[in-house]
Amino acid sequence: MDISITYACLLLVTGFLAGIINTLAGGGSNLTLPSLMVMGMPAEVANATNRVAVFVQSITALFGFKKHDKLDTQDTGAIMLPTIIGGVIGAVGAAYAPSEWIKPLLLGTMLAMAAVILIRPAIISPELGTPNKRVKDTPSSWWWLTIAGIYGGFVQAGVGFVLLAALAGSLRYDLVRANALKVLCTLVFTLASLLVFIIEDLIQWLPGLILAAGTMLGAHLAVKMAIKVKADTLKWFLFIMTLCGSVAAMLS
């Protein structure tokens, strides 16, 4: 697929912004999916191509969080397993489900998360010093992570909010460490869904890789921001992004 310089620049800039948003909160795909569809990609192809950028962005952010010692690894196996299972289920569903299912699912998720952050902020942002829980001791977290994986495998956009609800809400990680684990989960189920989309031949590699270059730069910067920003600031950034995600879903 031939890409003009103007369109390549659009993908780079959009990817950069999405990399920041996805790493700090979620919903960056609300920018990248329309950017991919501008060139006439069908929704399912744009959805699949977007995963290339999300995968690269997740690797970049994960290394950044690990470098700053913000990635808790003691329970990662138990956290990743349900997200992998859910990611495969969601990706298979996305490959065959009608594209018109994406909008109501995205909108419903965004509105629900905005309500949670506004009405019960302690759910998504535990107080400092709150002890973490393990998946084996919190059965509900297993189901939340599976649901997050299914959602992420199916639509990707906004999955960060669902993962943060599972990690900060049910397992009580602070937002910075929850973001680090969110990135790990996103990497895992994105890889699973990416394999499905490769098999189904739904990925346009050139625009996907250009977008990935932008998200990689954005994720690198966002990790540095996440380490320094106050928890309340991060919480309100998360709230604003959910509202933006809701508007994007309504207008798409």
C-alpha positions in Angstrom: 0.0 0.0 0.0 1.4 3.4 -1.1 1.4 6.1 1.6 1.9 9.8 1.0 4.3 11.8 3.1 1.4 13.8 4.5 -0.4 10.7 5.6 2.7 9.2 7.1 3.2 12.3 9.2 -0.4 12.1 10.3 0.2 8.6 11.5 3.4 9.5 13.3 1.8 12.4 15.2 -1.3 10.5 16.0 0.7 7.5 17.1 2.9 9.8 19.4 -0.2 11.2 21.1 -1.8 7.8 21.4 1.3 6.3 22.9 1.2 8.9 25.7 -2.5 8.5 26.3 -2.4 4.7 26.3 0.5 4.5 28.6 -0.9 7.0 31.2 -4.5 5.9 30.9 -6.2 4.4 27.9 -8.2 5.3 24.8 -5.4 6.2 22.4 -6.9 3.9 19.8 -9.8 6.4 19.5 -7.2 8.5 17.7 -5.4 5.8 15.8 -8.4 3.9 14.5 -9.9 6.9 12.7 -6.5 7.9 11.3 -6.1 4.4 9.8 -9.7 4.5 8.4 -9.1 7.9 6.7 -7.2 6.1 3.9 -10.2 3.9 3.3 -9.4 0.9 5.5 -12.4 -1.2 6.5 -13.0 -1.1 10.2 -11.9 -4.7 10.8 -8.6 -4.0 8.9 -7.9 -0.8 10.8 -8.7 -2.6 14.0 -6.2 -5.3 13.2 -3.5 -3.0 11.8 -3.7 -0.8 15.0 -2.5 -3.8 17.0 1.0 -3.5 15.5 1.4 -0.1 17.0 -0.1 -1.1 20.3 2.3 -4.1 20.5 5.4 -2.0 19.9 4.2 0.8 22.2 3.6 -1.8 25.0 7.1 -3.2 24.7 8.6 0.3 25.0 6.5 1.3 28.0 7.1 -2.0 29.7 10.9 -1.6 29.5 10.5 2.0 30.8 8.4 0.9 33.9 10.8 -1.9 34.6 13.8 0.4 34.4 12.2 2.7 37.0 11.3 -0.3 39.2 7.6 0.2 38.9 6.7 -3.2 37.5 5.6 -5.8 40.2 6.4 -9.3 38.9 5.4 -11.4 41.9 1.9 -12.2 40.5 2.4 -11.6 36.8 1.8 -15.2 35.7 -1.6 -15.3 37.4 -2.5 -11.9 36.0 -1.5 -12.7 32.4 -3.2 -16.1 32.1 -6.8 -14.8 32.0 -5.9 -11.9 29.8 -4.3 -14.2 27.2 -7.4 -16.5 27.3 -9.7 -13.5 26.9 -7.5 -11.9 24.2 -7.7 -14.9 22.0 -11.5 -15.2 22.5 -11.9 -11.5 21.7 -9.7 -11.5 18.7 -11.5 -14.5 17.1 -14.8 -12.7 17.8 -13.5 -9.5 16.2 -12.4 -11.3 13.1 -16.0 -12.5 12.4 -18.3 -10.2 14.3 -20.1 -7.3 12.5 -18.1 -4.1 12.7 -21.2 -2.2 13.9 -20.8 -4.0 17.3 -17.7 -2.0 18.1 -19.3 1.4 18.6 -21.9 0.5 21.3 -19.4 -1.7 23.1 -16.8 1.1 23.1 -19.3 3.8 24.2 -20.8 1.6 27.0 -17.3 0.9 28.4 -16.2 4.5 28.3 -19.4 5.8 30.0 -19.2 3.1 32.7 -15.6 3.9 33.5 -16.2 7.6 33.6 -19.0 7.0 36.1 -16.8 4.8 38.3 -14.0 7.4 38.4 -16.4 10.2 39.2 -18.7 8.4 41.7 -16.3 5.9 43.4 -12.7 7.2 42.7 -11.3 5.0 45.4 -12.1 2.0 43.3 -9.7 3.0 40.5 -7.2 4.9 42.7 -6.4 3.2 46.0 -4.9 5.3 48.8 -1.1 5.1 49.2 -0.1 2.2 51.4 -3.1 0.0 50.5 -1.7 -3.6 50.4 -1.9 -5.4 47.1 -4.0 -8.6 46.7 -3.0 -11.7 44.8 -5.2 -13.2 42.0 -5.4 -16.5 43.9 -6.9 -14.7 46.9 -9.3 -12.6 44.8 -11.4 -14.8 42.5 -13.3 -11.8 41.1 -10.0 -10.4 39.7 -9.6 -13.4 37.5 -13.0 -12.7 35.8 -12.3 -9.0 35.5 -9.0 -9.8 33.8 -10.6 -12.3 31.5 -13.3 -9.7 30.5 -10.6 -7.1 29.9 -8.8 -9.6 27.7 -11.9 -10.3 25.7 -12.7 -6.6 25.3 -9.1 -5.8 24.3 -8.9 -8.7 21.8 -12.2 -7.6 20.3 -11.9 -3.8 20.0 -8.6 -2.6 21.8 -9.8 1.0 22.2 -10.3 1.8 25.8 -9.0 -1.5 27.1 -6.6 0.3 29.4 -9.6 1.6 31.5 -10.9 -2.0 31.9 -7.5 -3.3 32.9 -7.0 -0.5 35.4 -10.4 -1.3 37.0 -9.2 -4.9 37.4 -5.7 -4.1 38.7 -6.4 -1.1 40.8 -9.9 -1.9 41.7 -9.8 -5.6 42.5 -6.1 -6.1 43.2 -5.5 -2.6 44.8 -2.4 -1.6 42.9 -1.6 2.2 42.9 -2.1 3.8 39.6 1.5 3.9 38.5 2.1 0.2 39.2 -1.4 -0.6 37.9 -0.4 1.2 34.7 2.8 -0.9 34.5 0.9 -4.1 34.8 -1.7 -2.8 32.4 1.0 -2.4 29.8 2.2 -6.0 30.5 -1.3 -7.4 30.1 -1.9 -5.3 26.9 1.3 -6.6 25.5 0.3 -10.2 26.2 -3.2 -10.2 24.8 -2.2 -7.9 21.9 0.4 -10.5 20.8 -2.3 -13.2 21.0 -4.8 -11.2 19.0 -2.1 -10.1 16.6 -1.4 -13.7 15.7 -5.1 -14.2 15.0 -5.2 -11.2 12.7 -2.0 -12.3 10.9 -3.6 -15.7 10.2 -6.7 -13.9 8.9 -4.5 -11.6 6.7 -6.2 -8.5 8.1 -3.1 -6.3 8.7 -1.7 -3.5 6.5 1.9 -3.6 7.6 3.3 -0.3 6.2 0.8 2.0 7.9 0.9 -0.2 11.0 4.7 0.2 11.4 4.7 3.9 10.7 2.0 4.3 13.4 4.1 2.0 15.7 7.1 4.4 15.4 5.0 7.2 16.7 3.5 5.2 19.6 6.9 4.1 20.6 8.1 7.6 21.1 4.9 8.6 22.9 5.2 5.6 25.3 8.8 6.4 26.1 7.8 10.0 27.1 4.7 8.9 29.0 6.6 6.5 31.3 8.8 9.4 32.5 5.6 11.5 33.1 3.9 8.7 35.0 6.8 8.3 37.4 6.8 12.0 38.3 3.1 12.9 38.2 0.9 13.0 41.4 -1.7 10.3 41.9 -4.6 12.8 41.8 -3.3 14.3 38.6 -3.1 10.9 37.0 -6.6 10.0 38.3 -8.1 13.2 36.7 -6.2 12.6 33.5 -7.8 9.2 33.4 -11.2 10.7 33.9 -10.8 13.2 31.1 -9.6 10.5 28.8 -12.7 8.4 29.5 -14.9 11.4 28.6 -12.9 12.0 25.4 -13.3 8.3 24.6 -17.1 8.6 25.1 -17.3 11.6 22.8 -15.1 9.8 20.2 -17.3 6.7 20.3 -20.5 8.8 19.8 -19.0 10.7 16.9 -17.4 7.7 15.1 
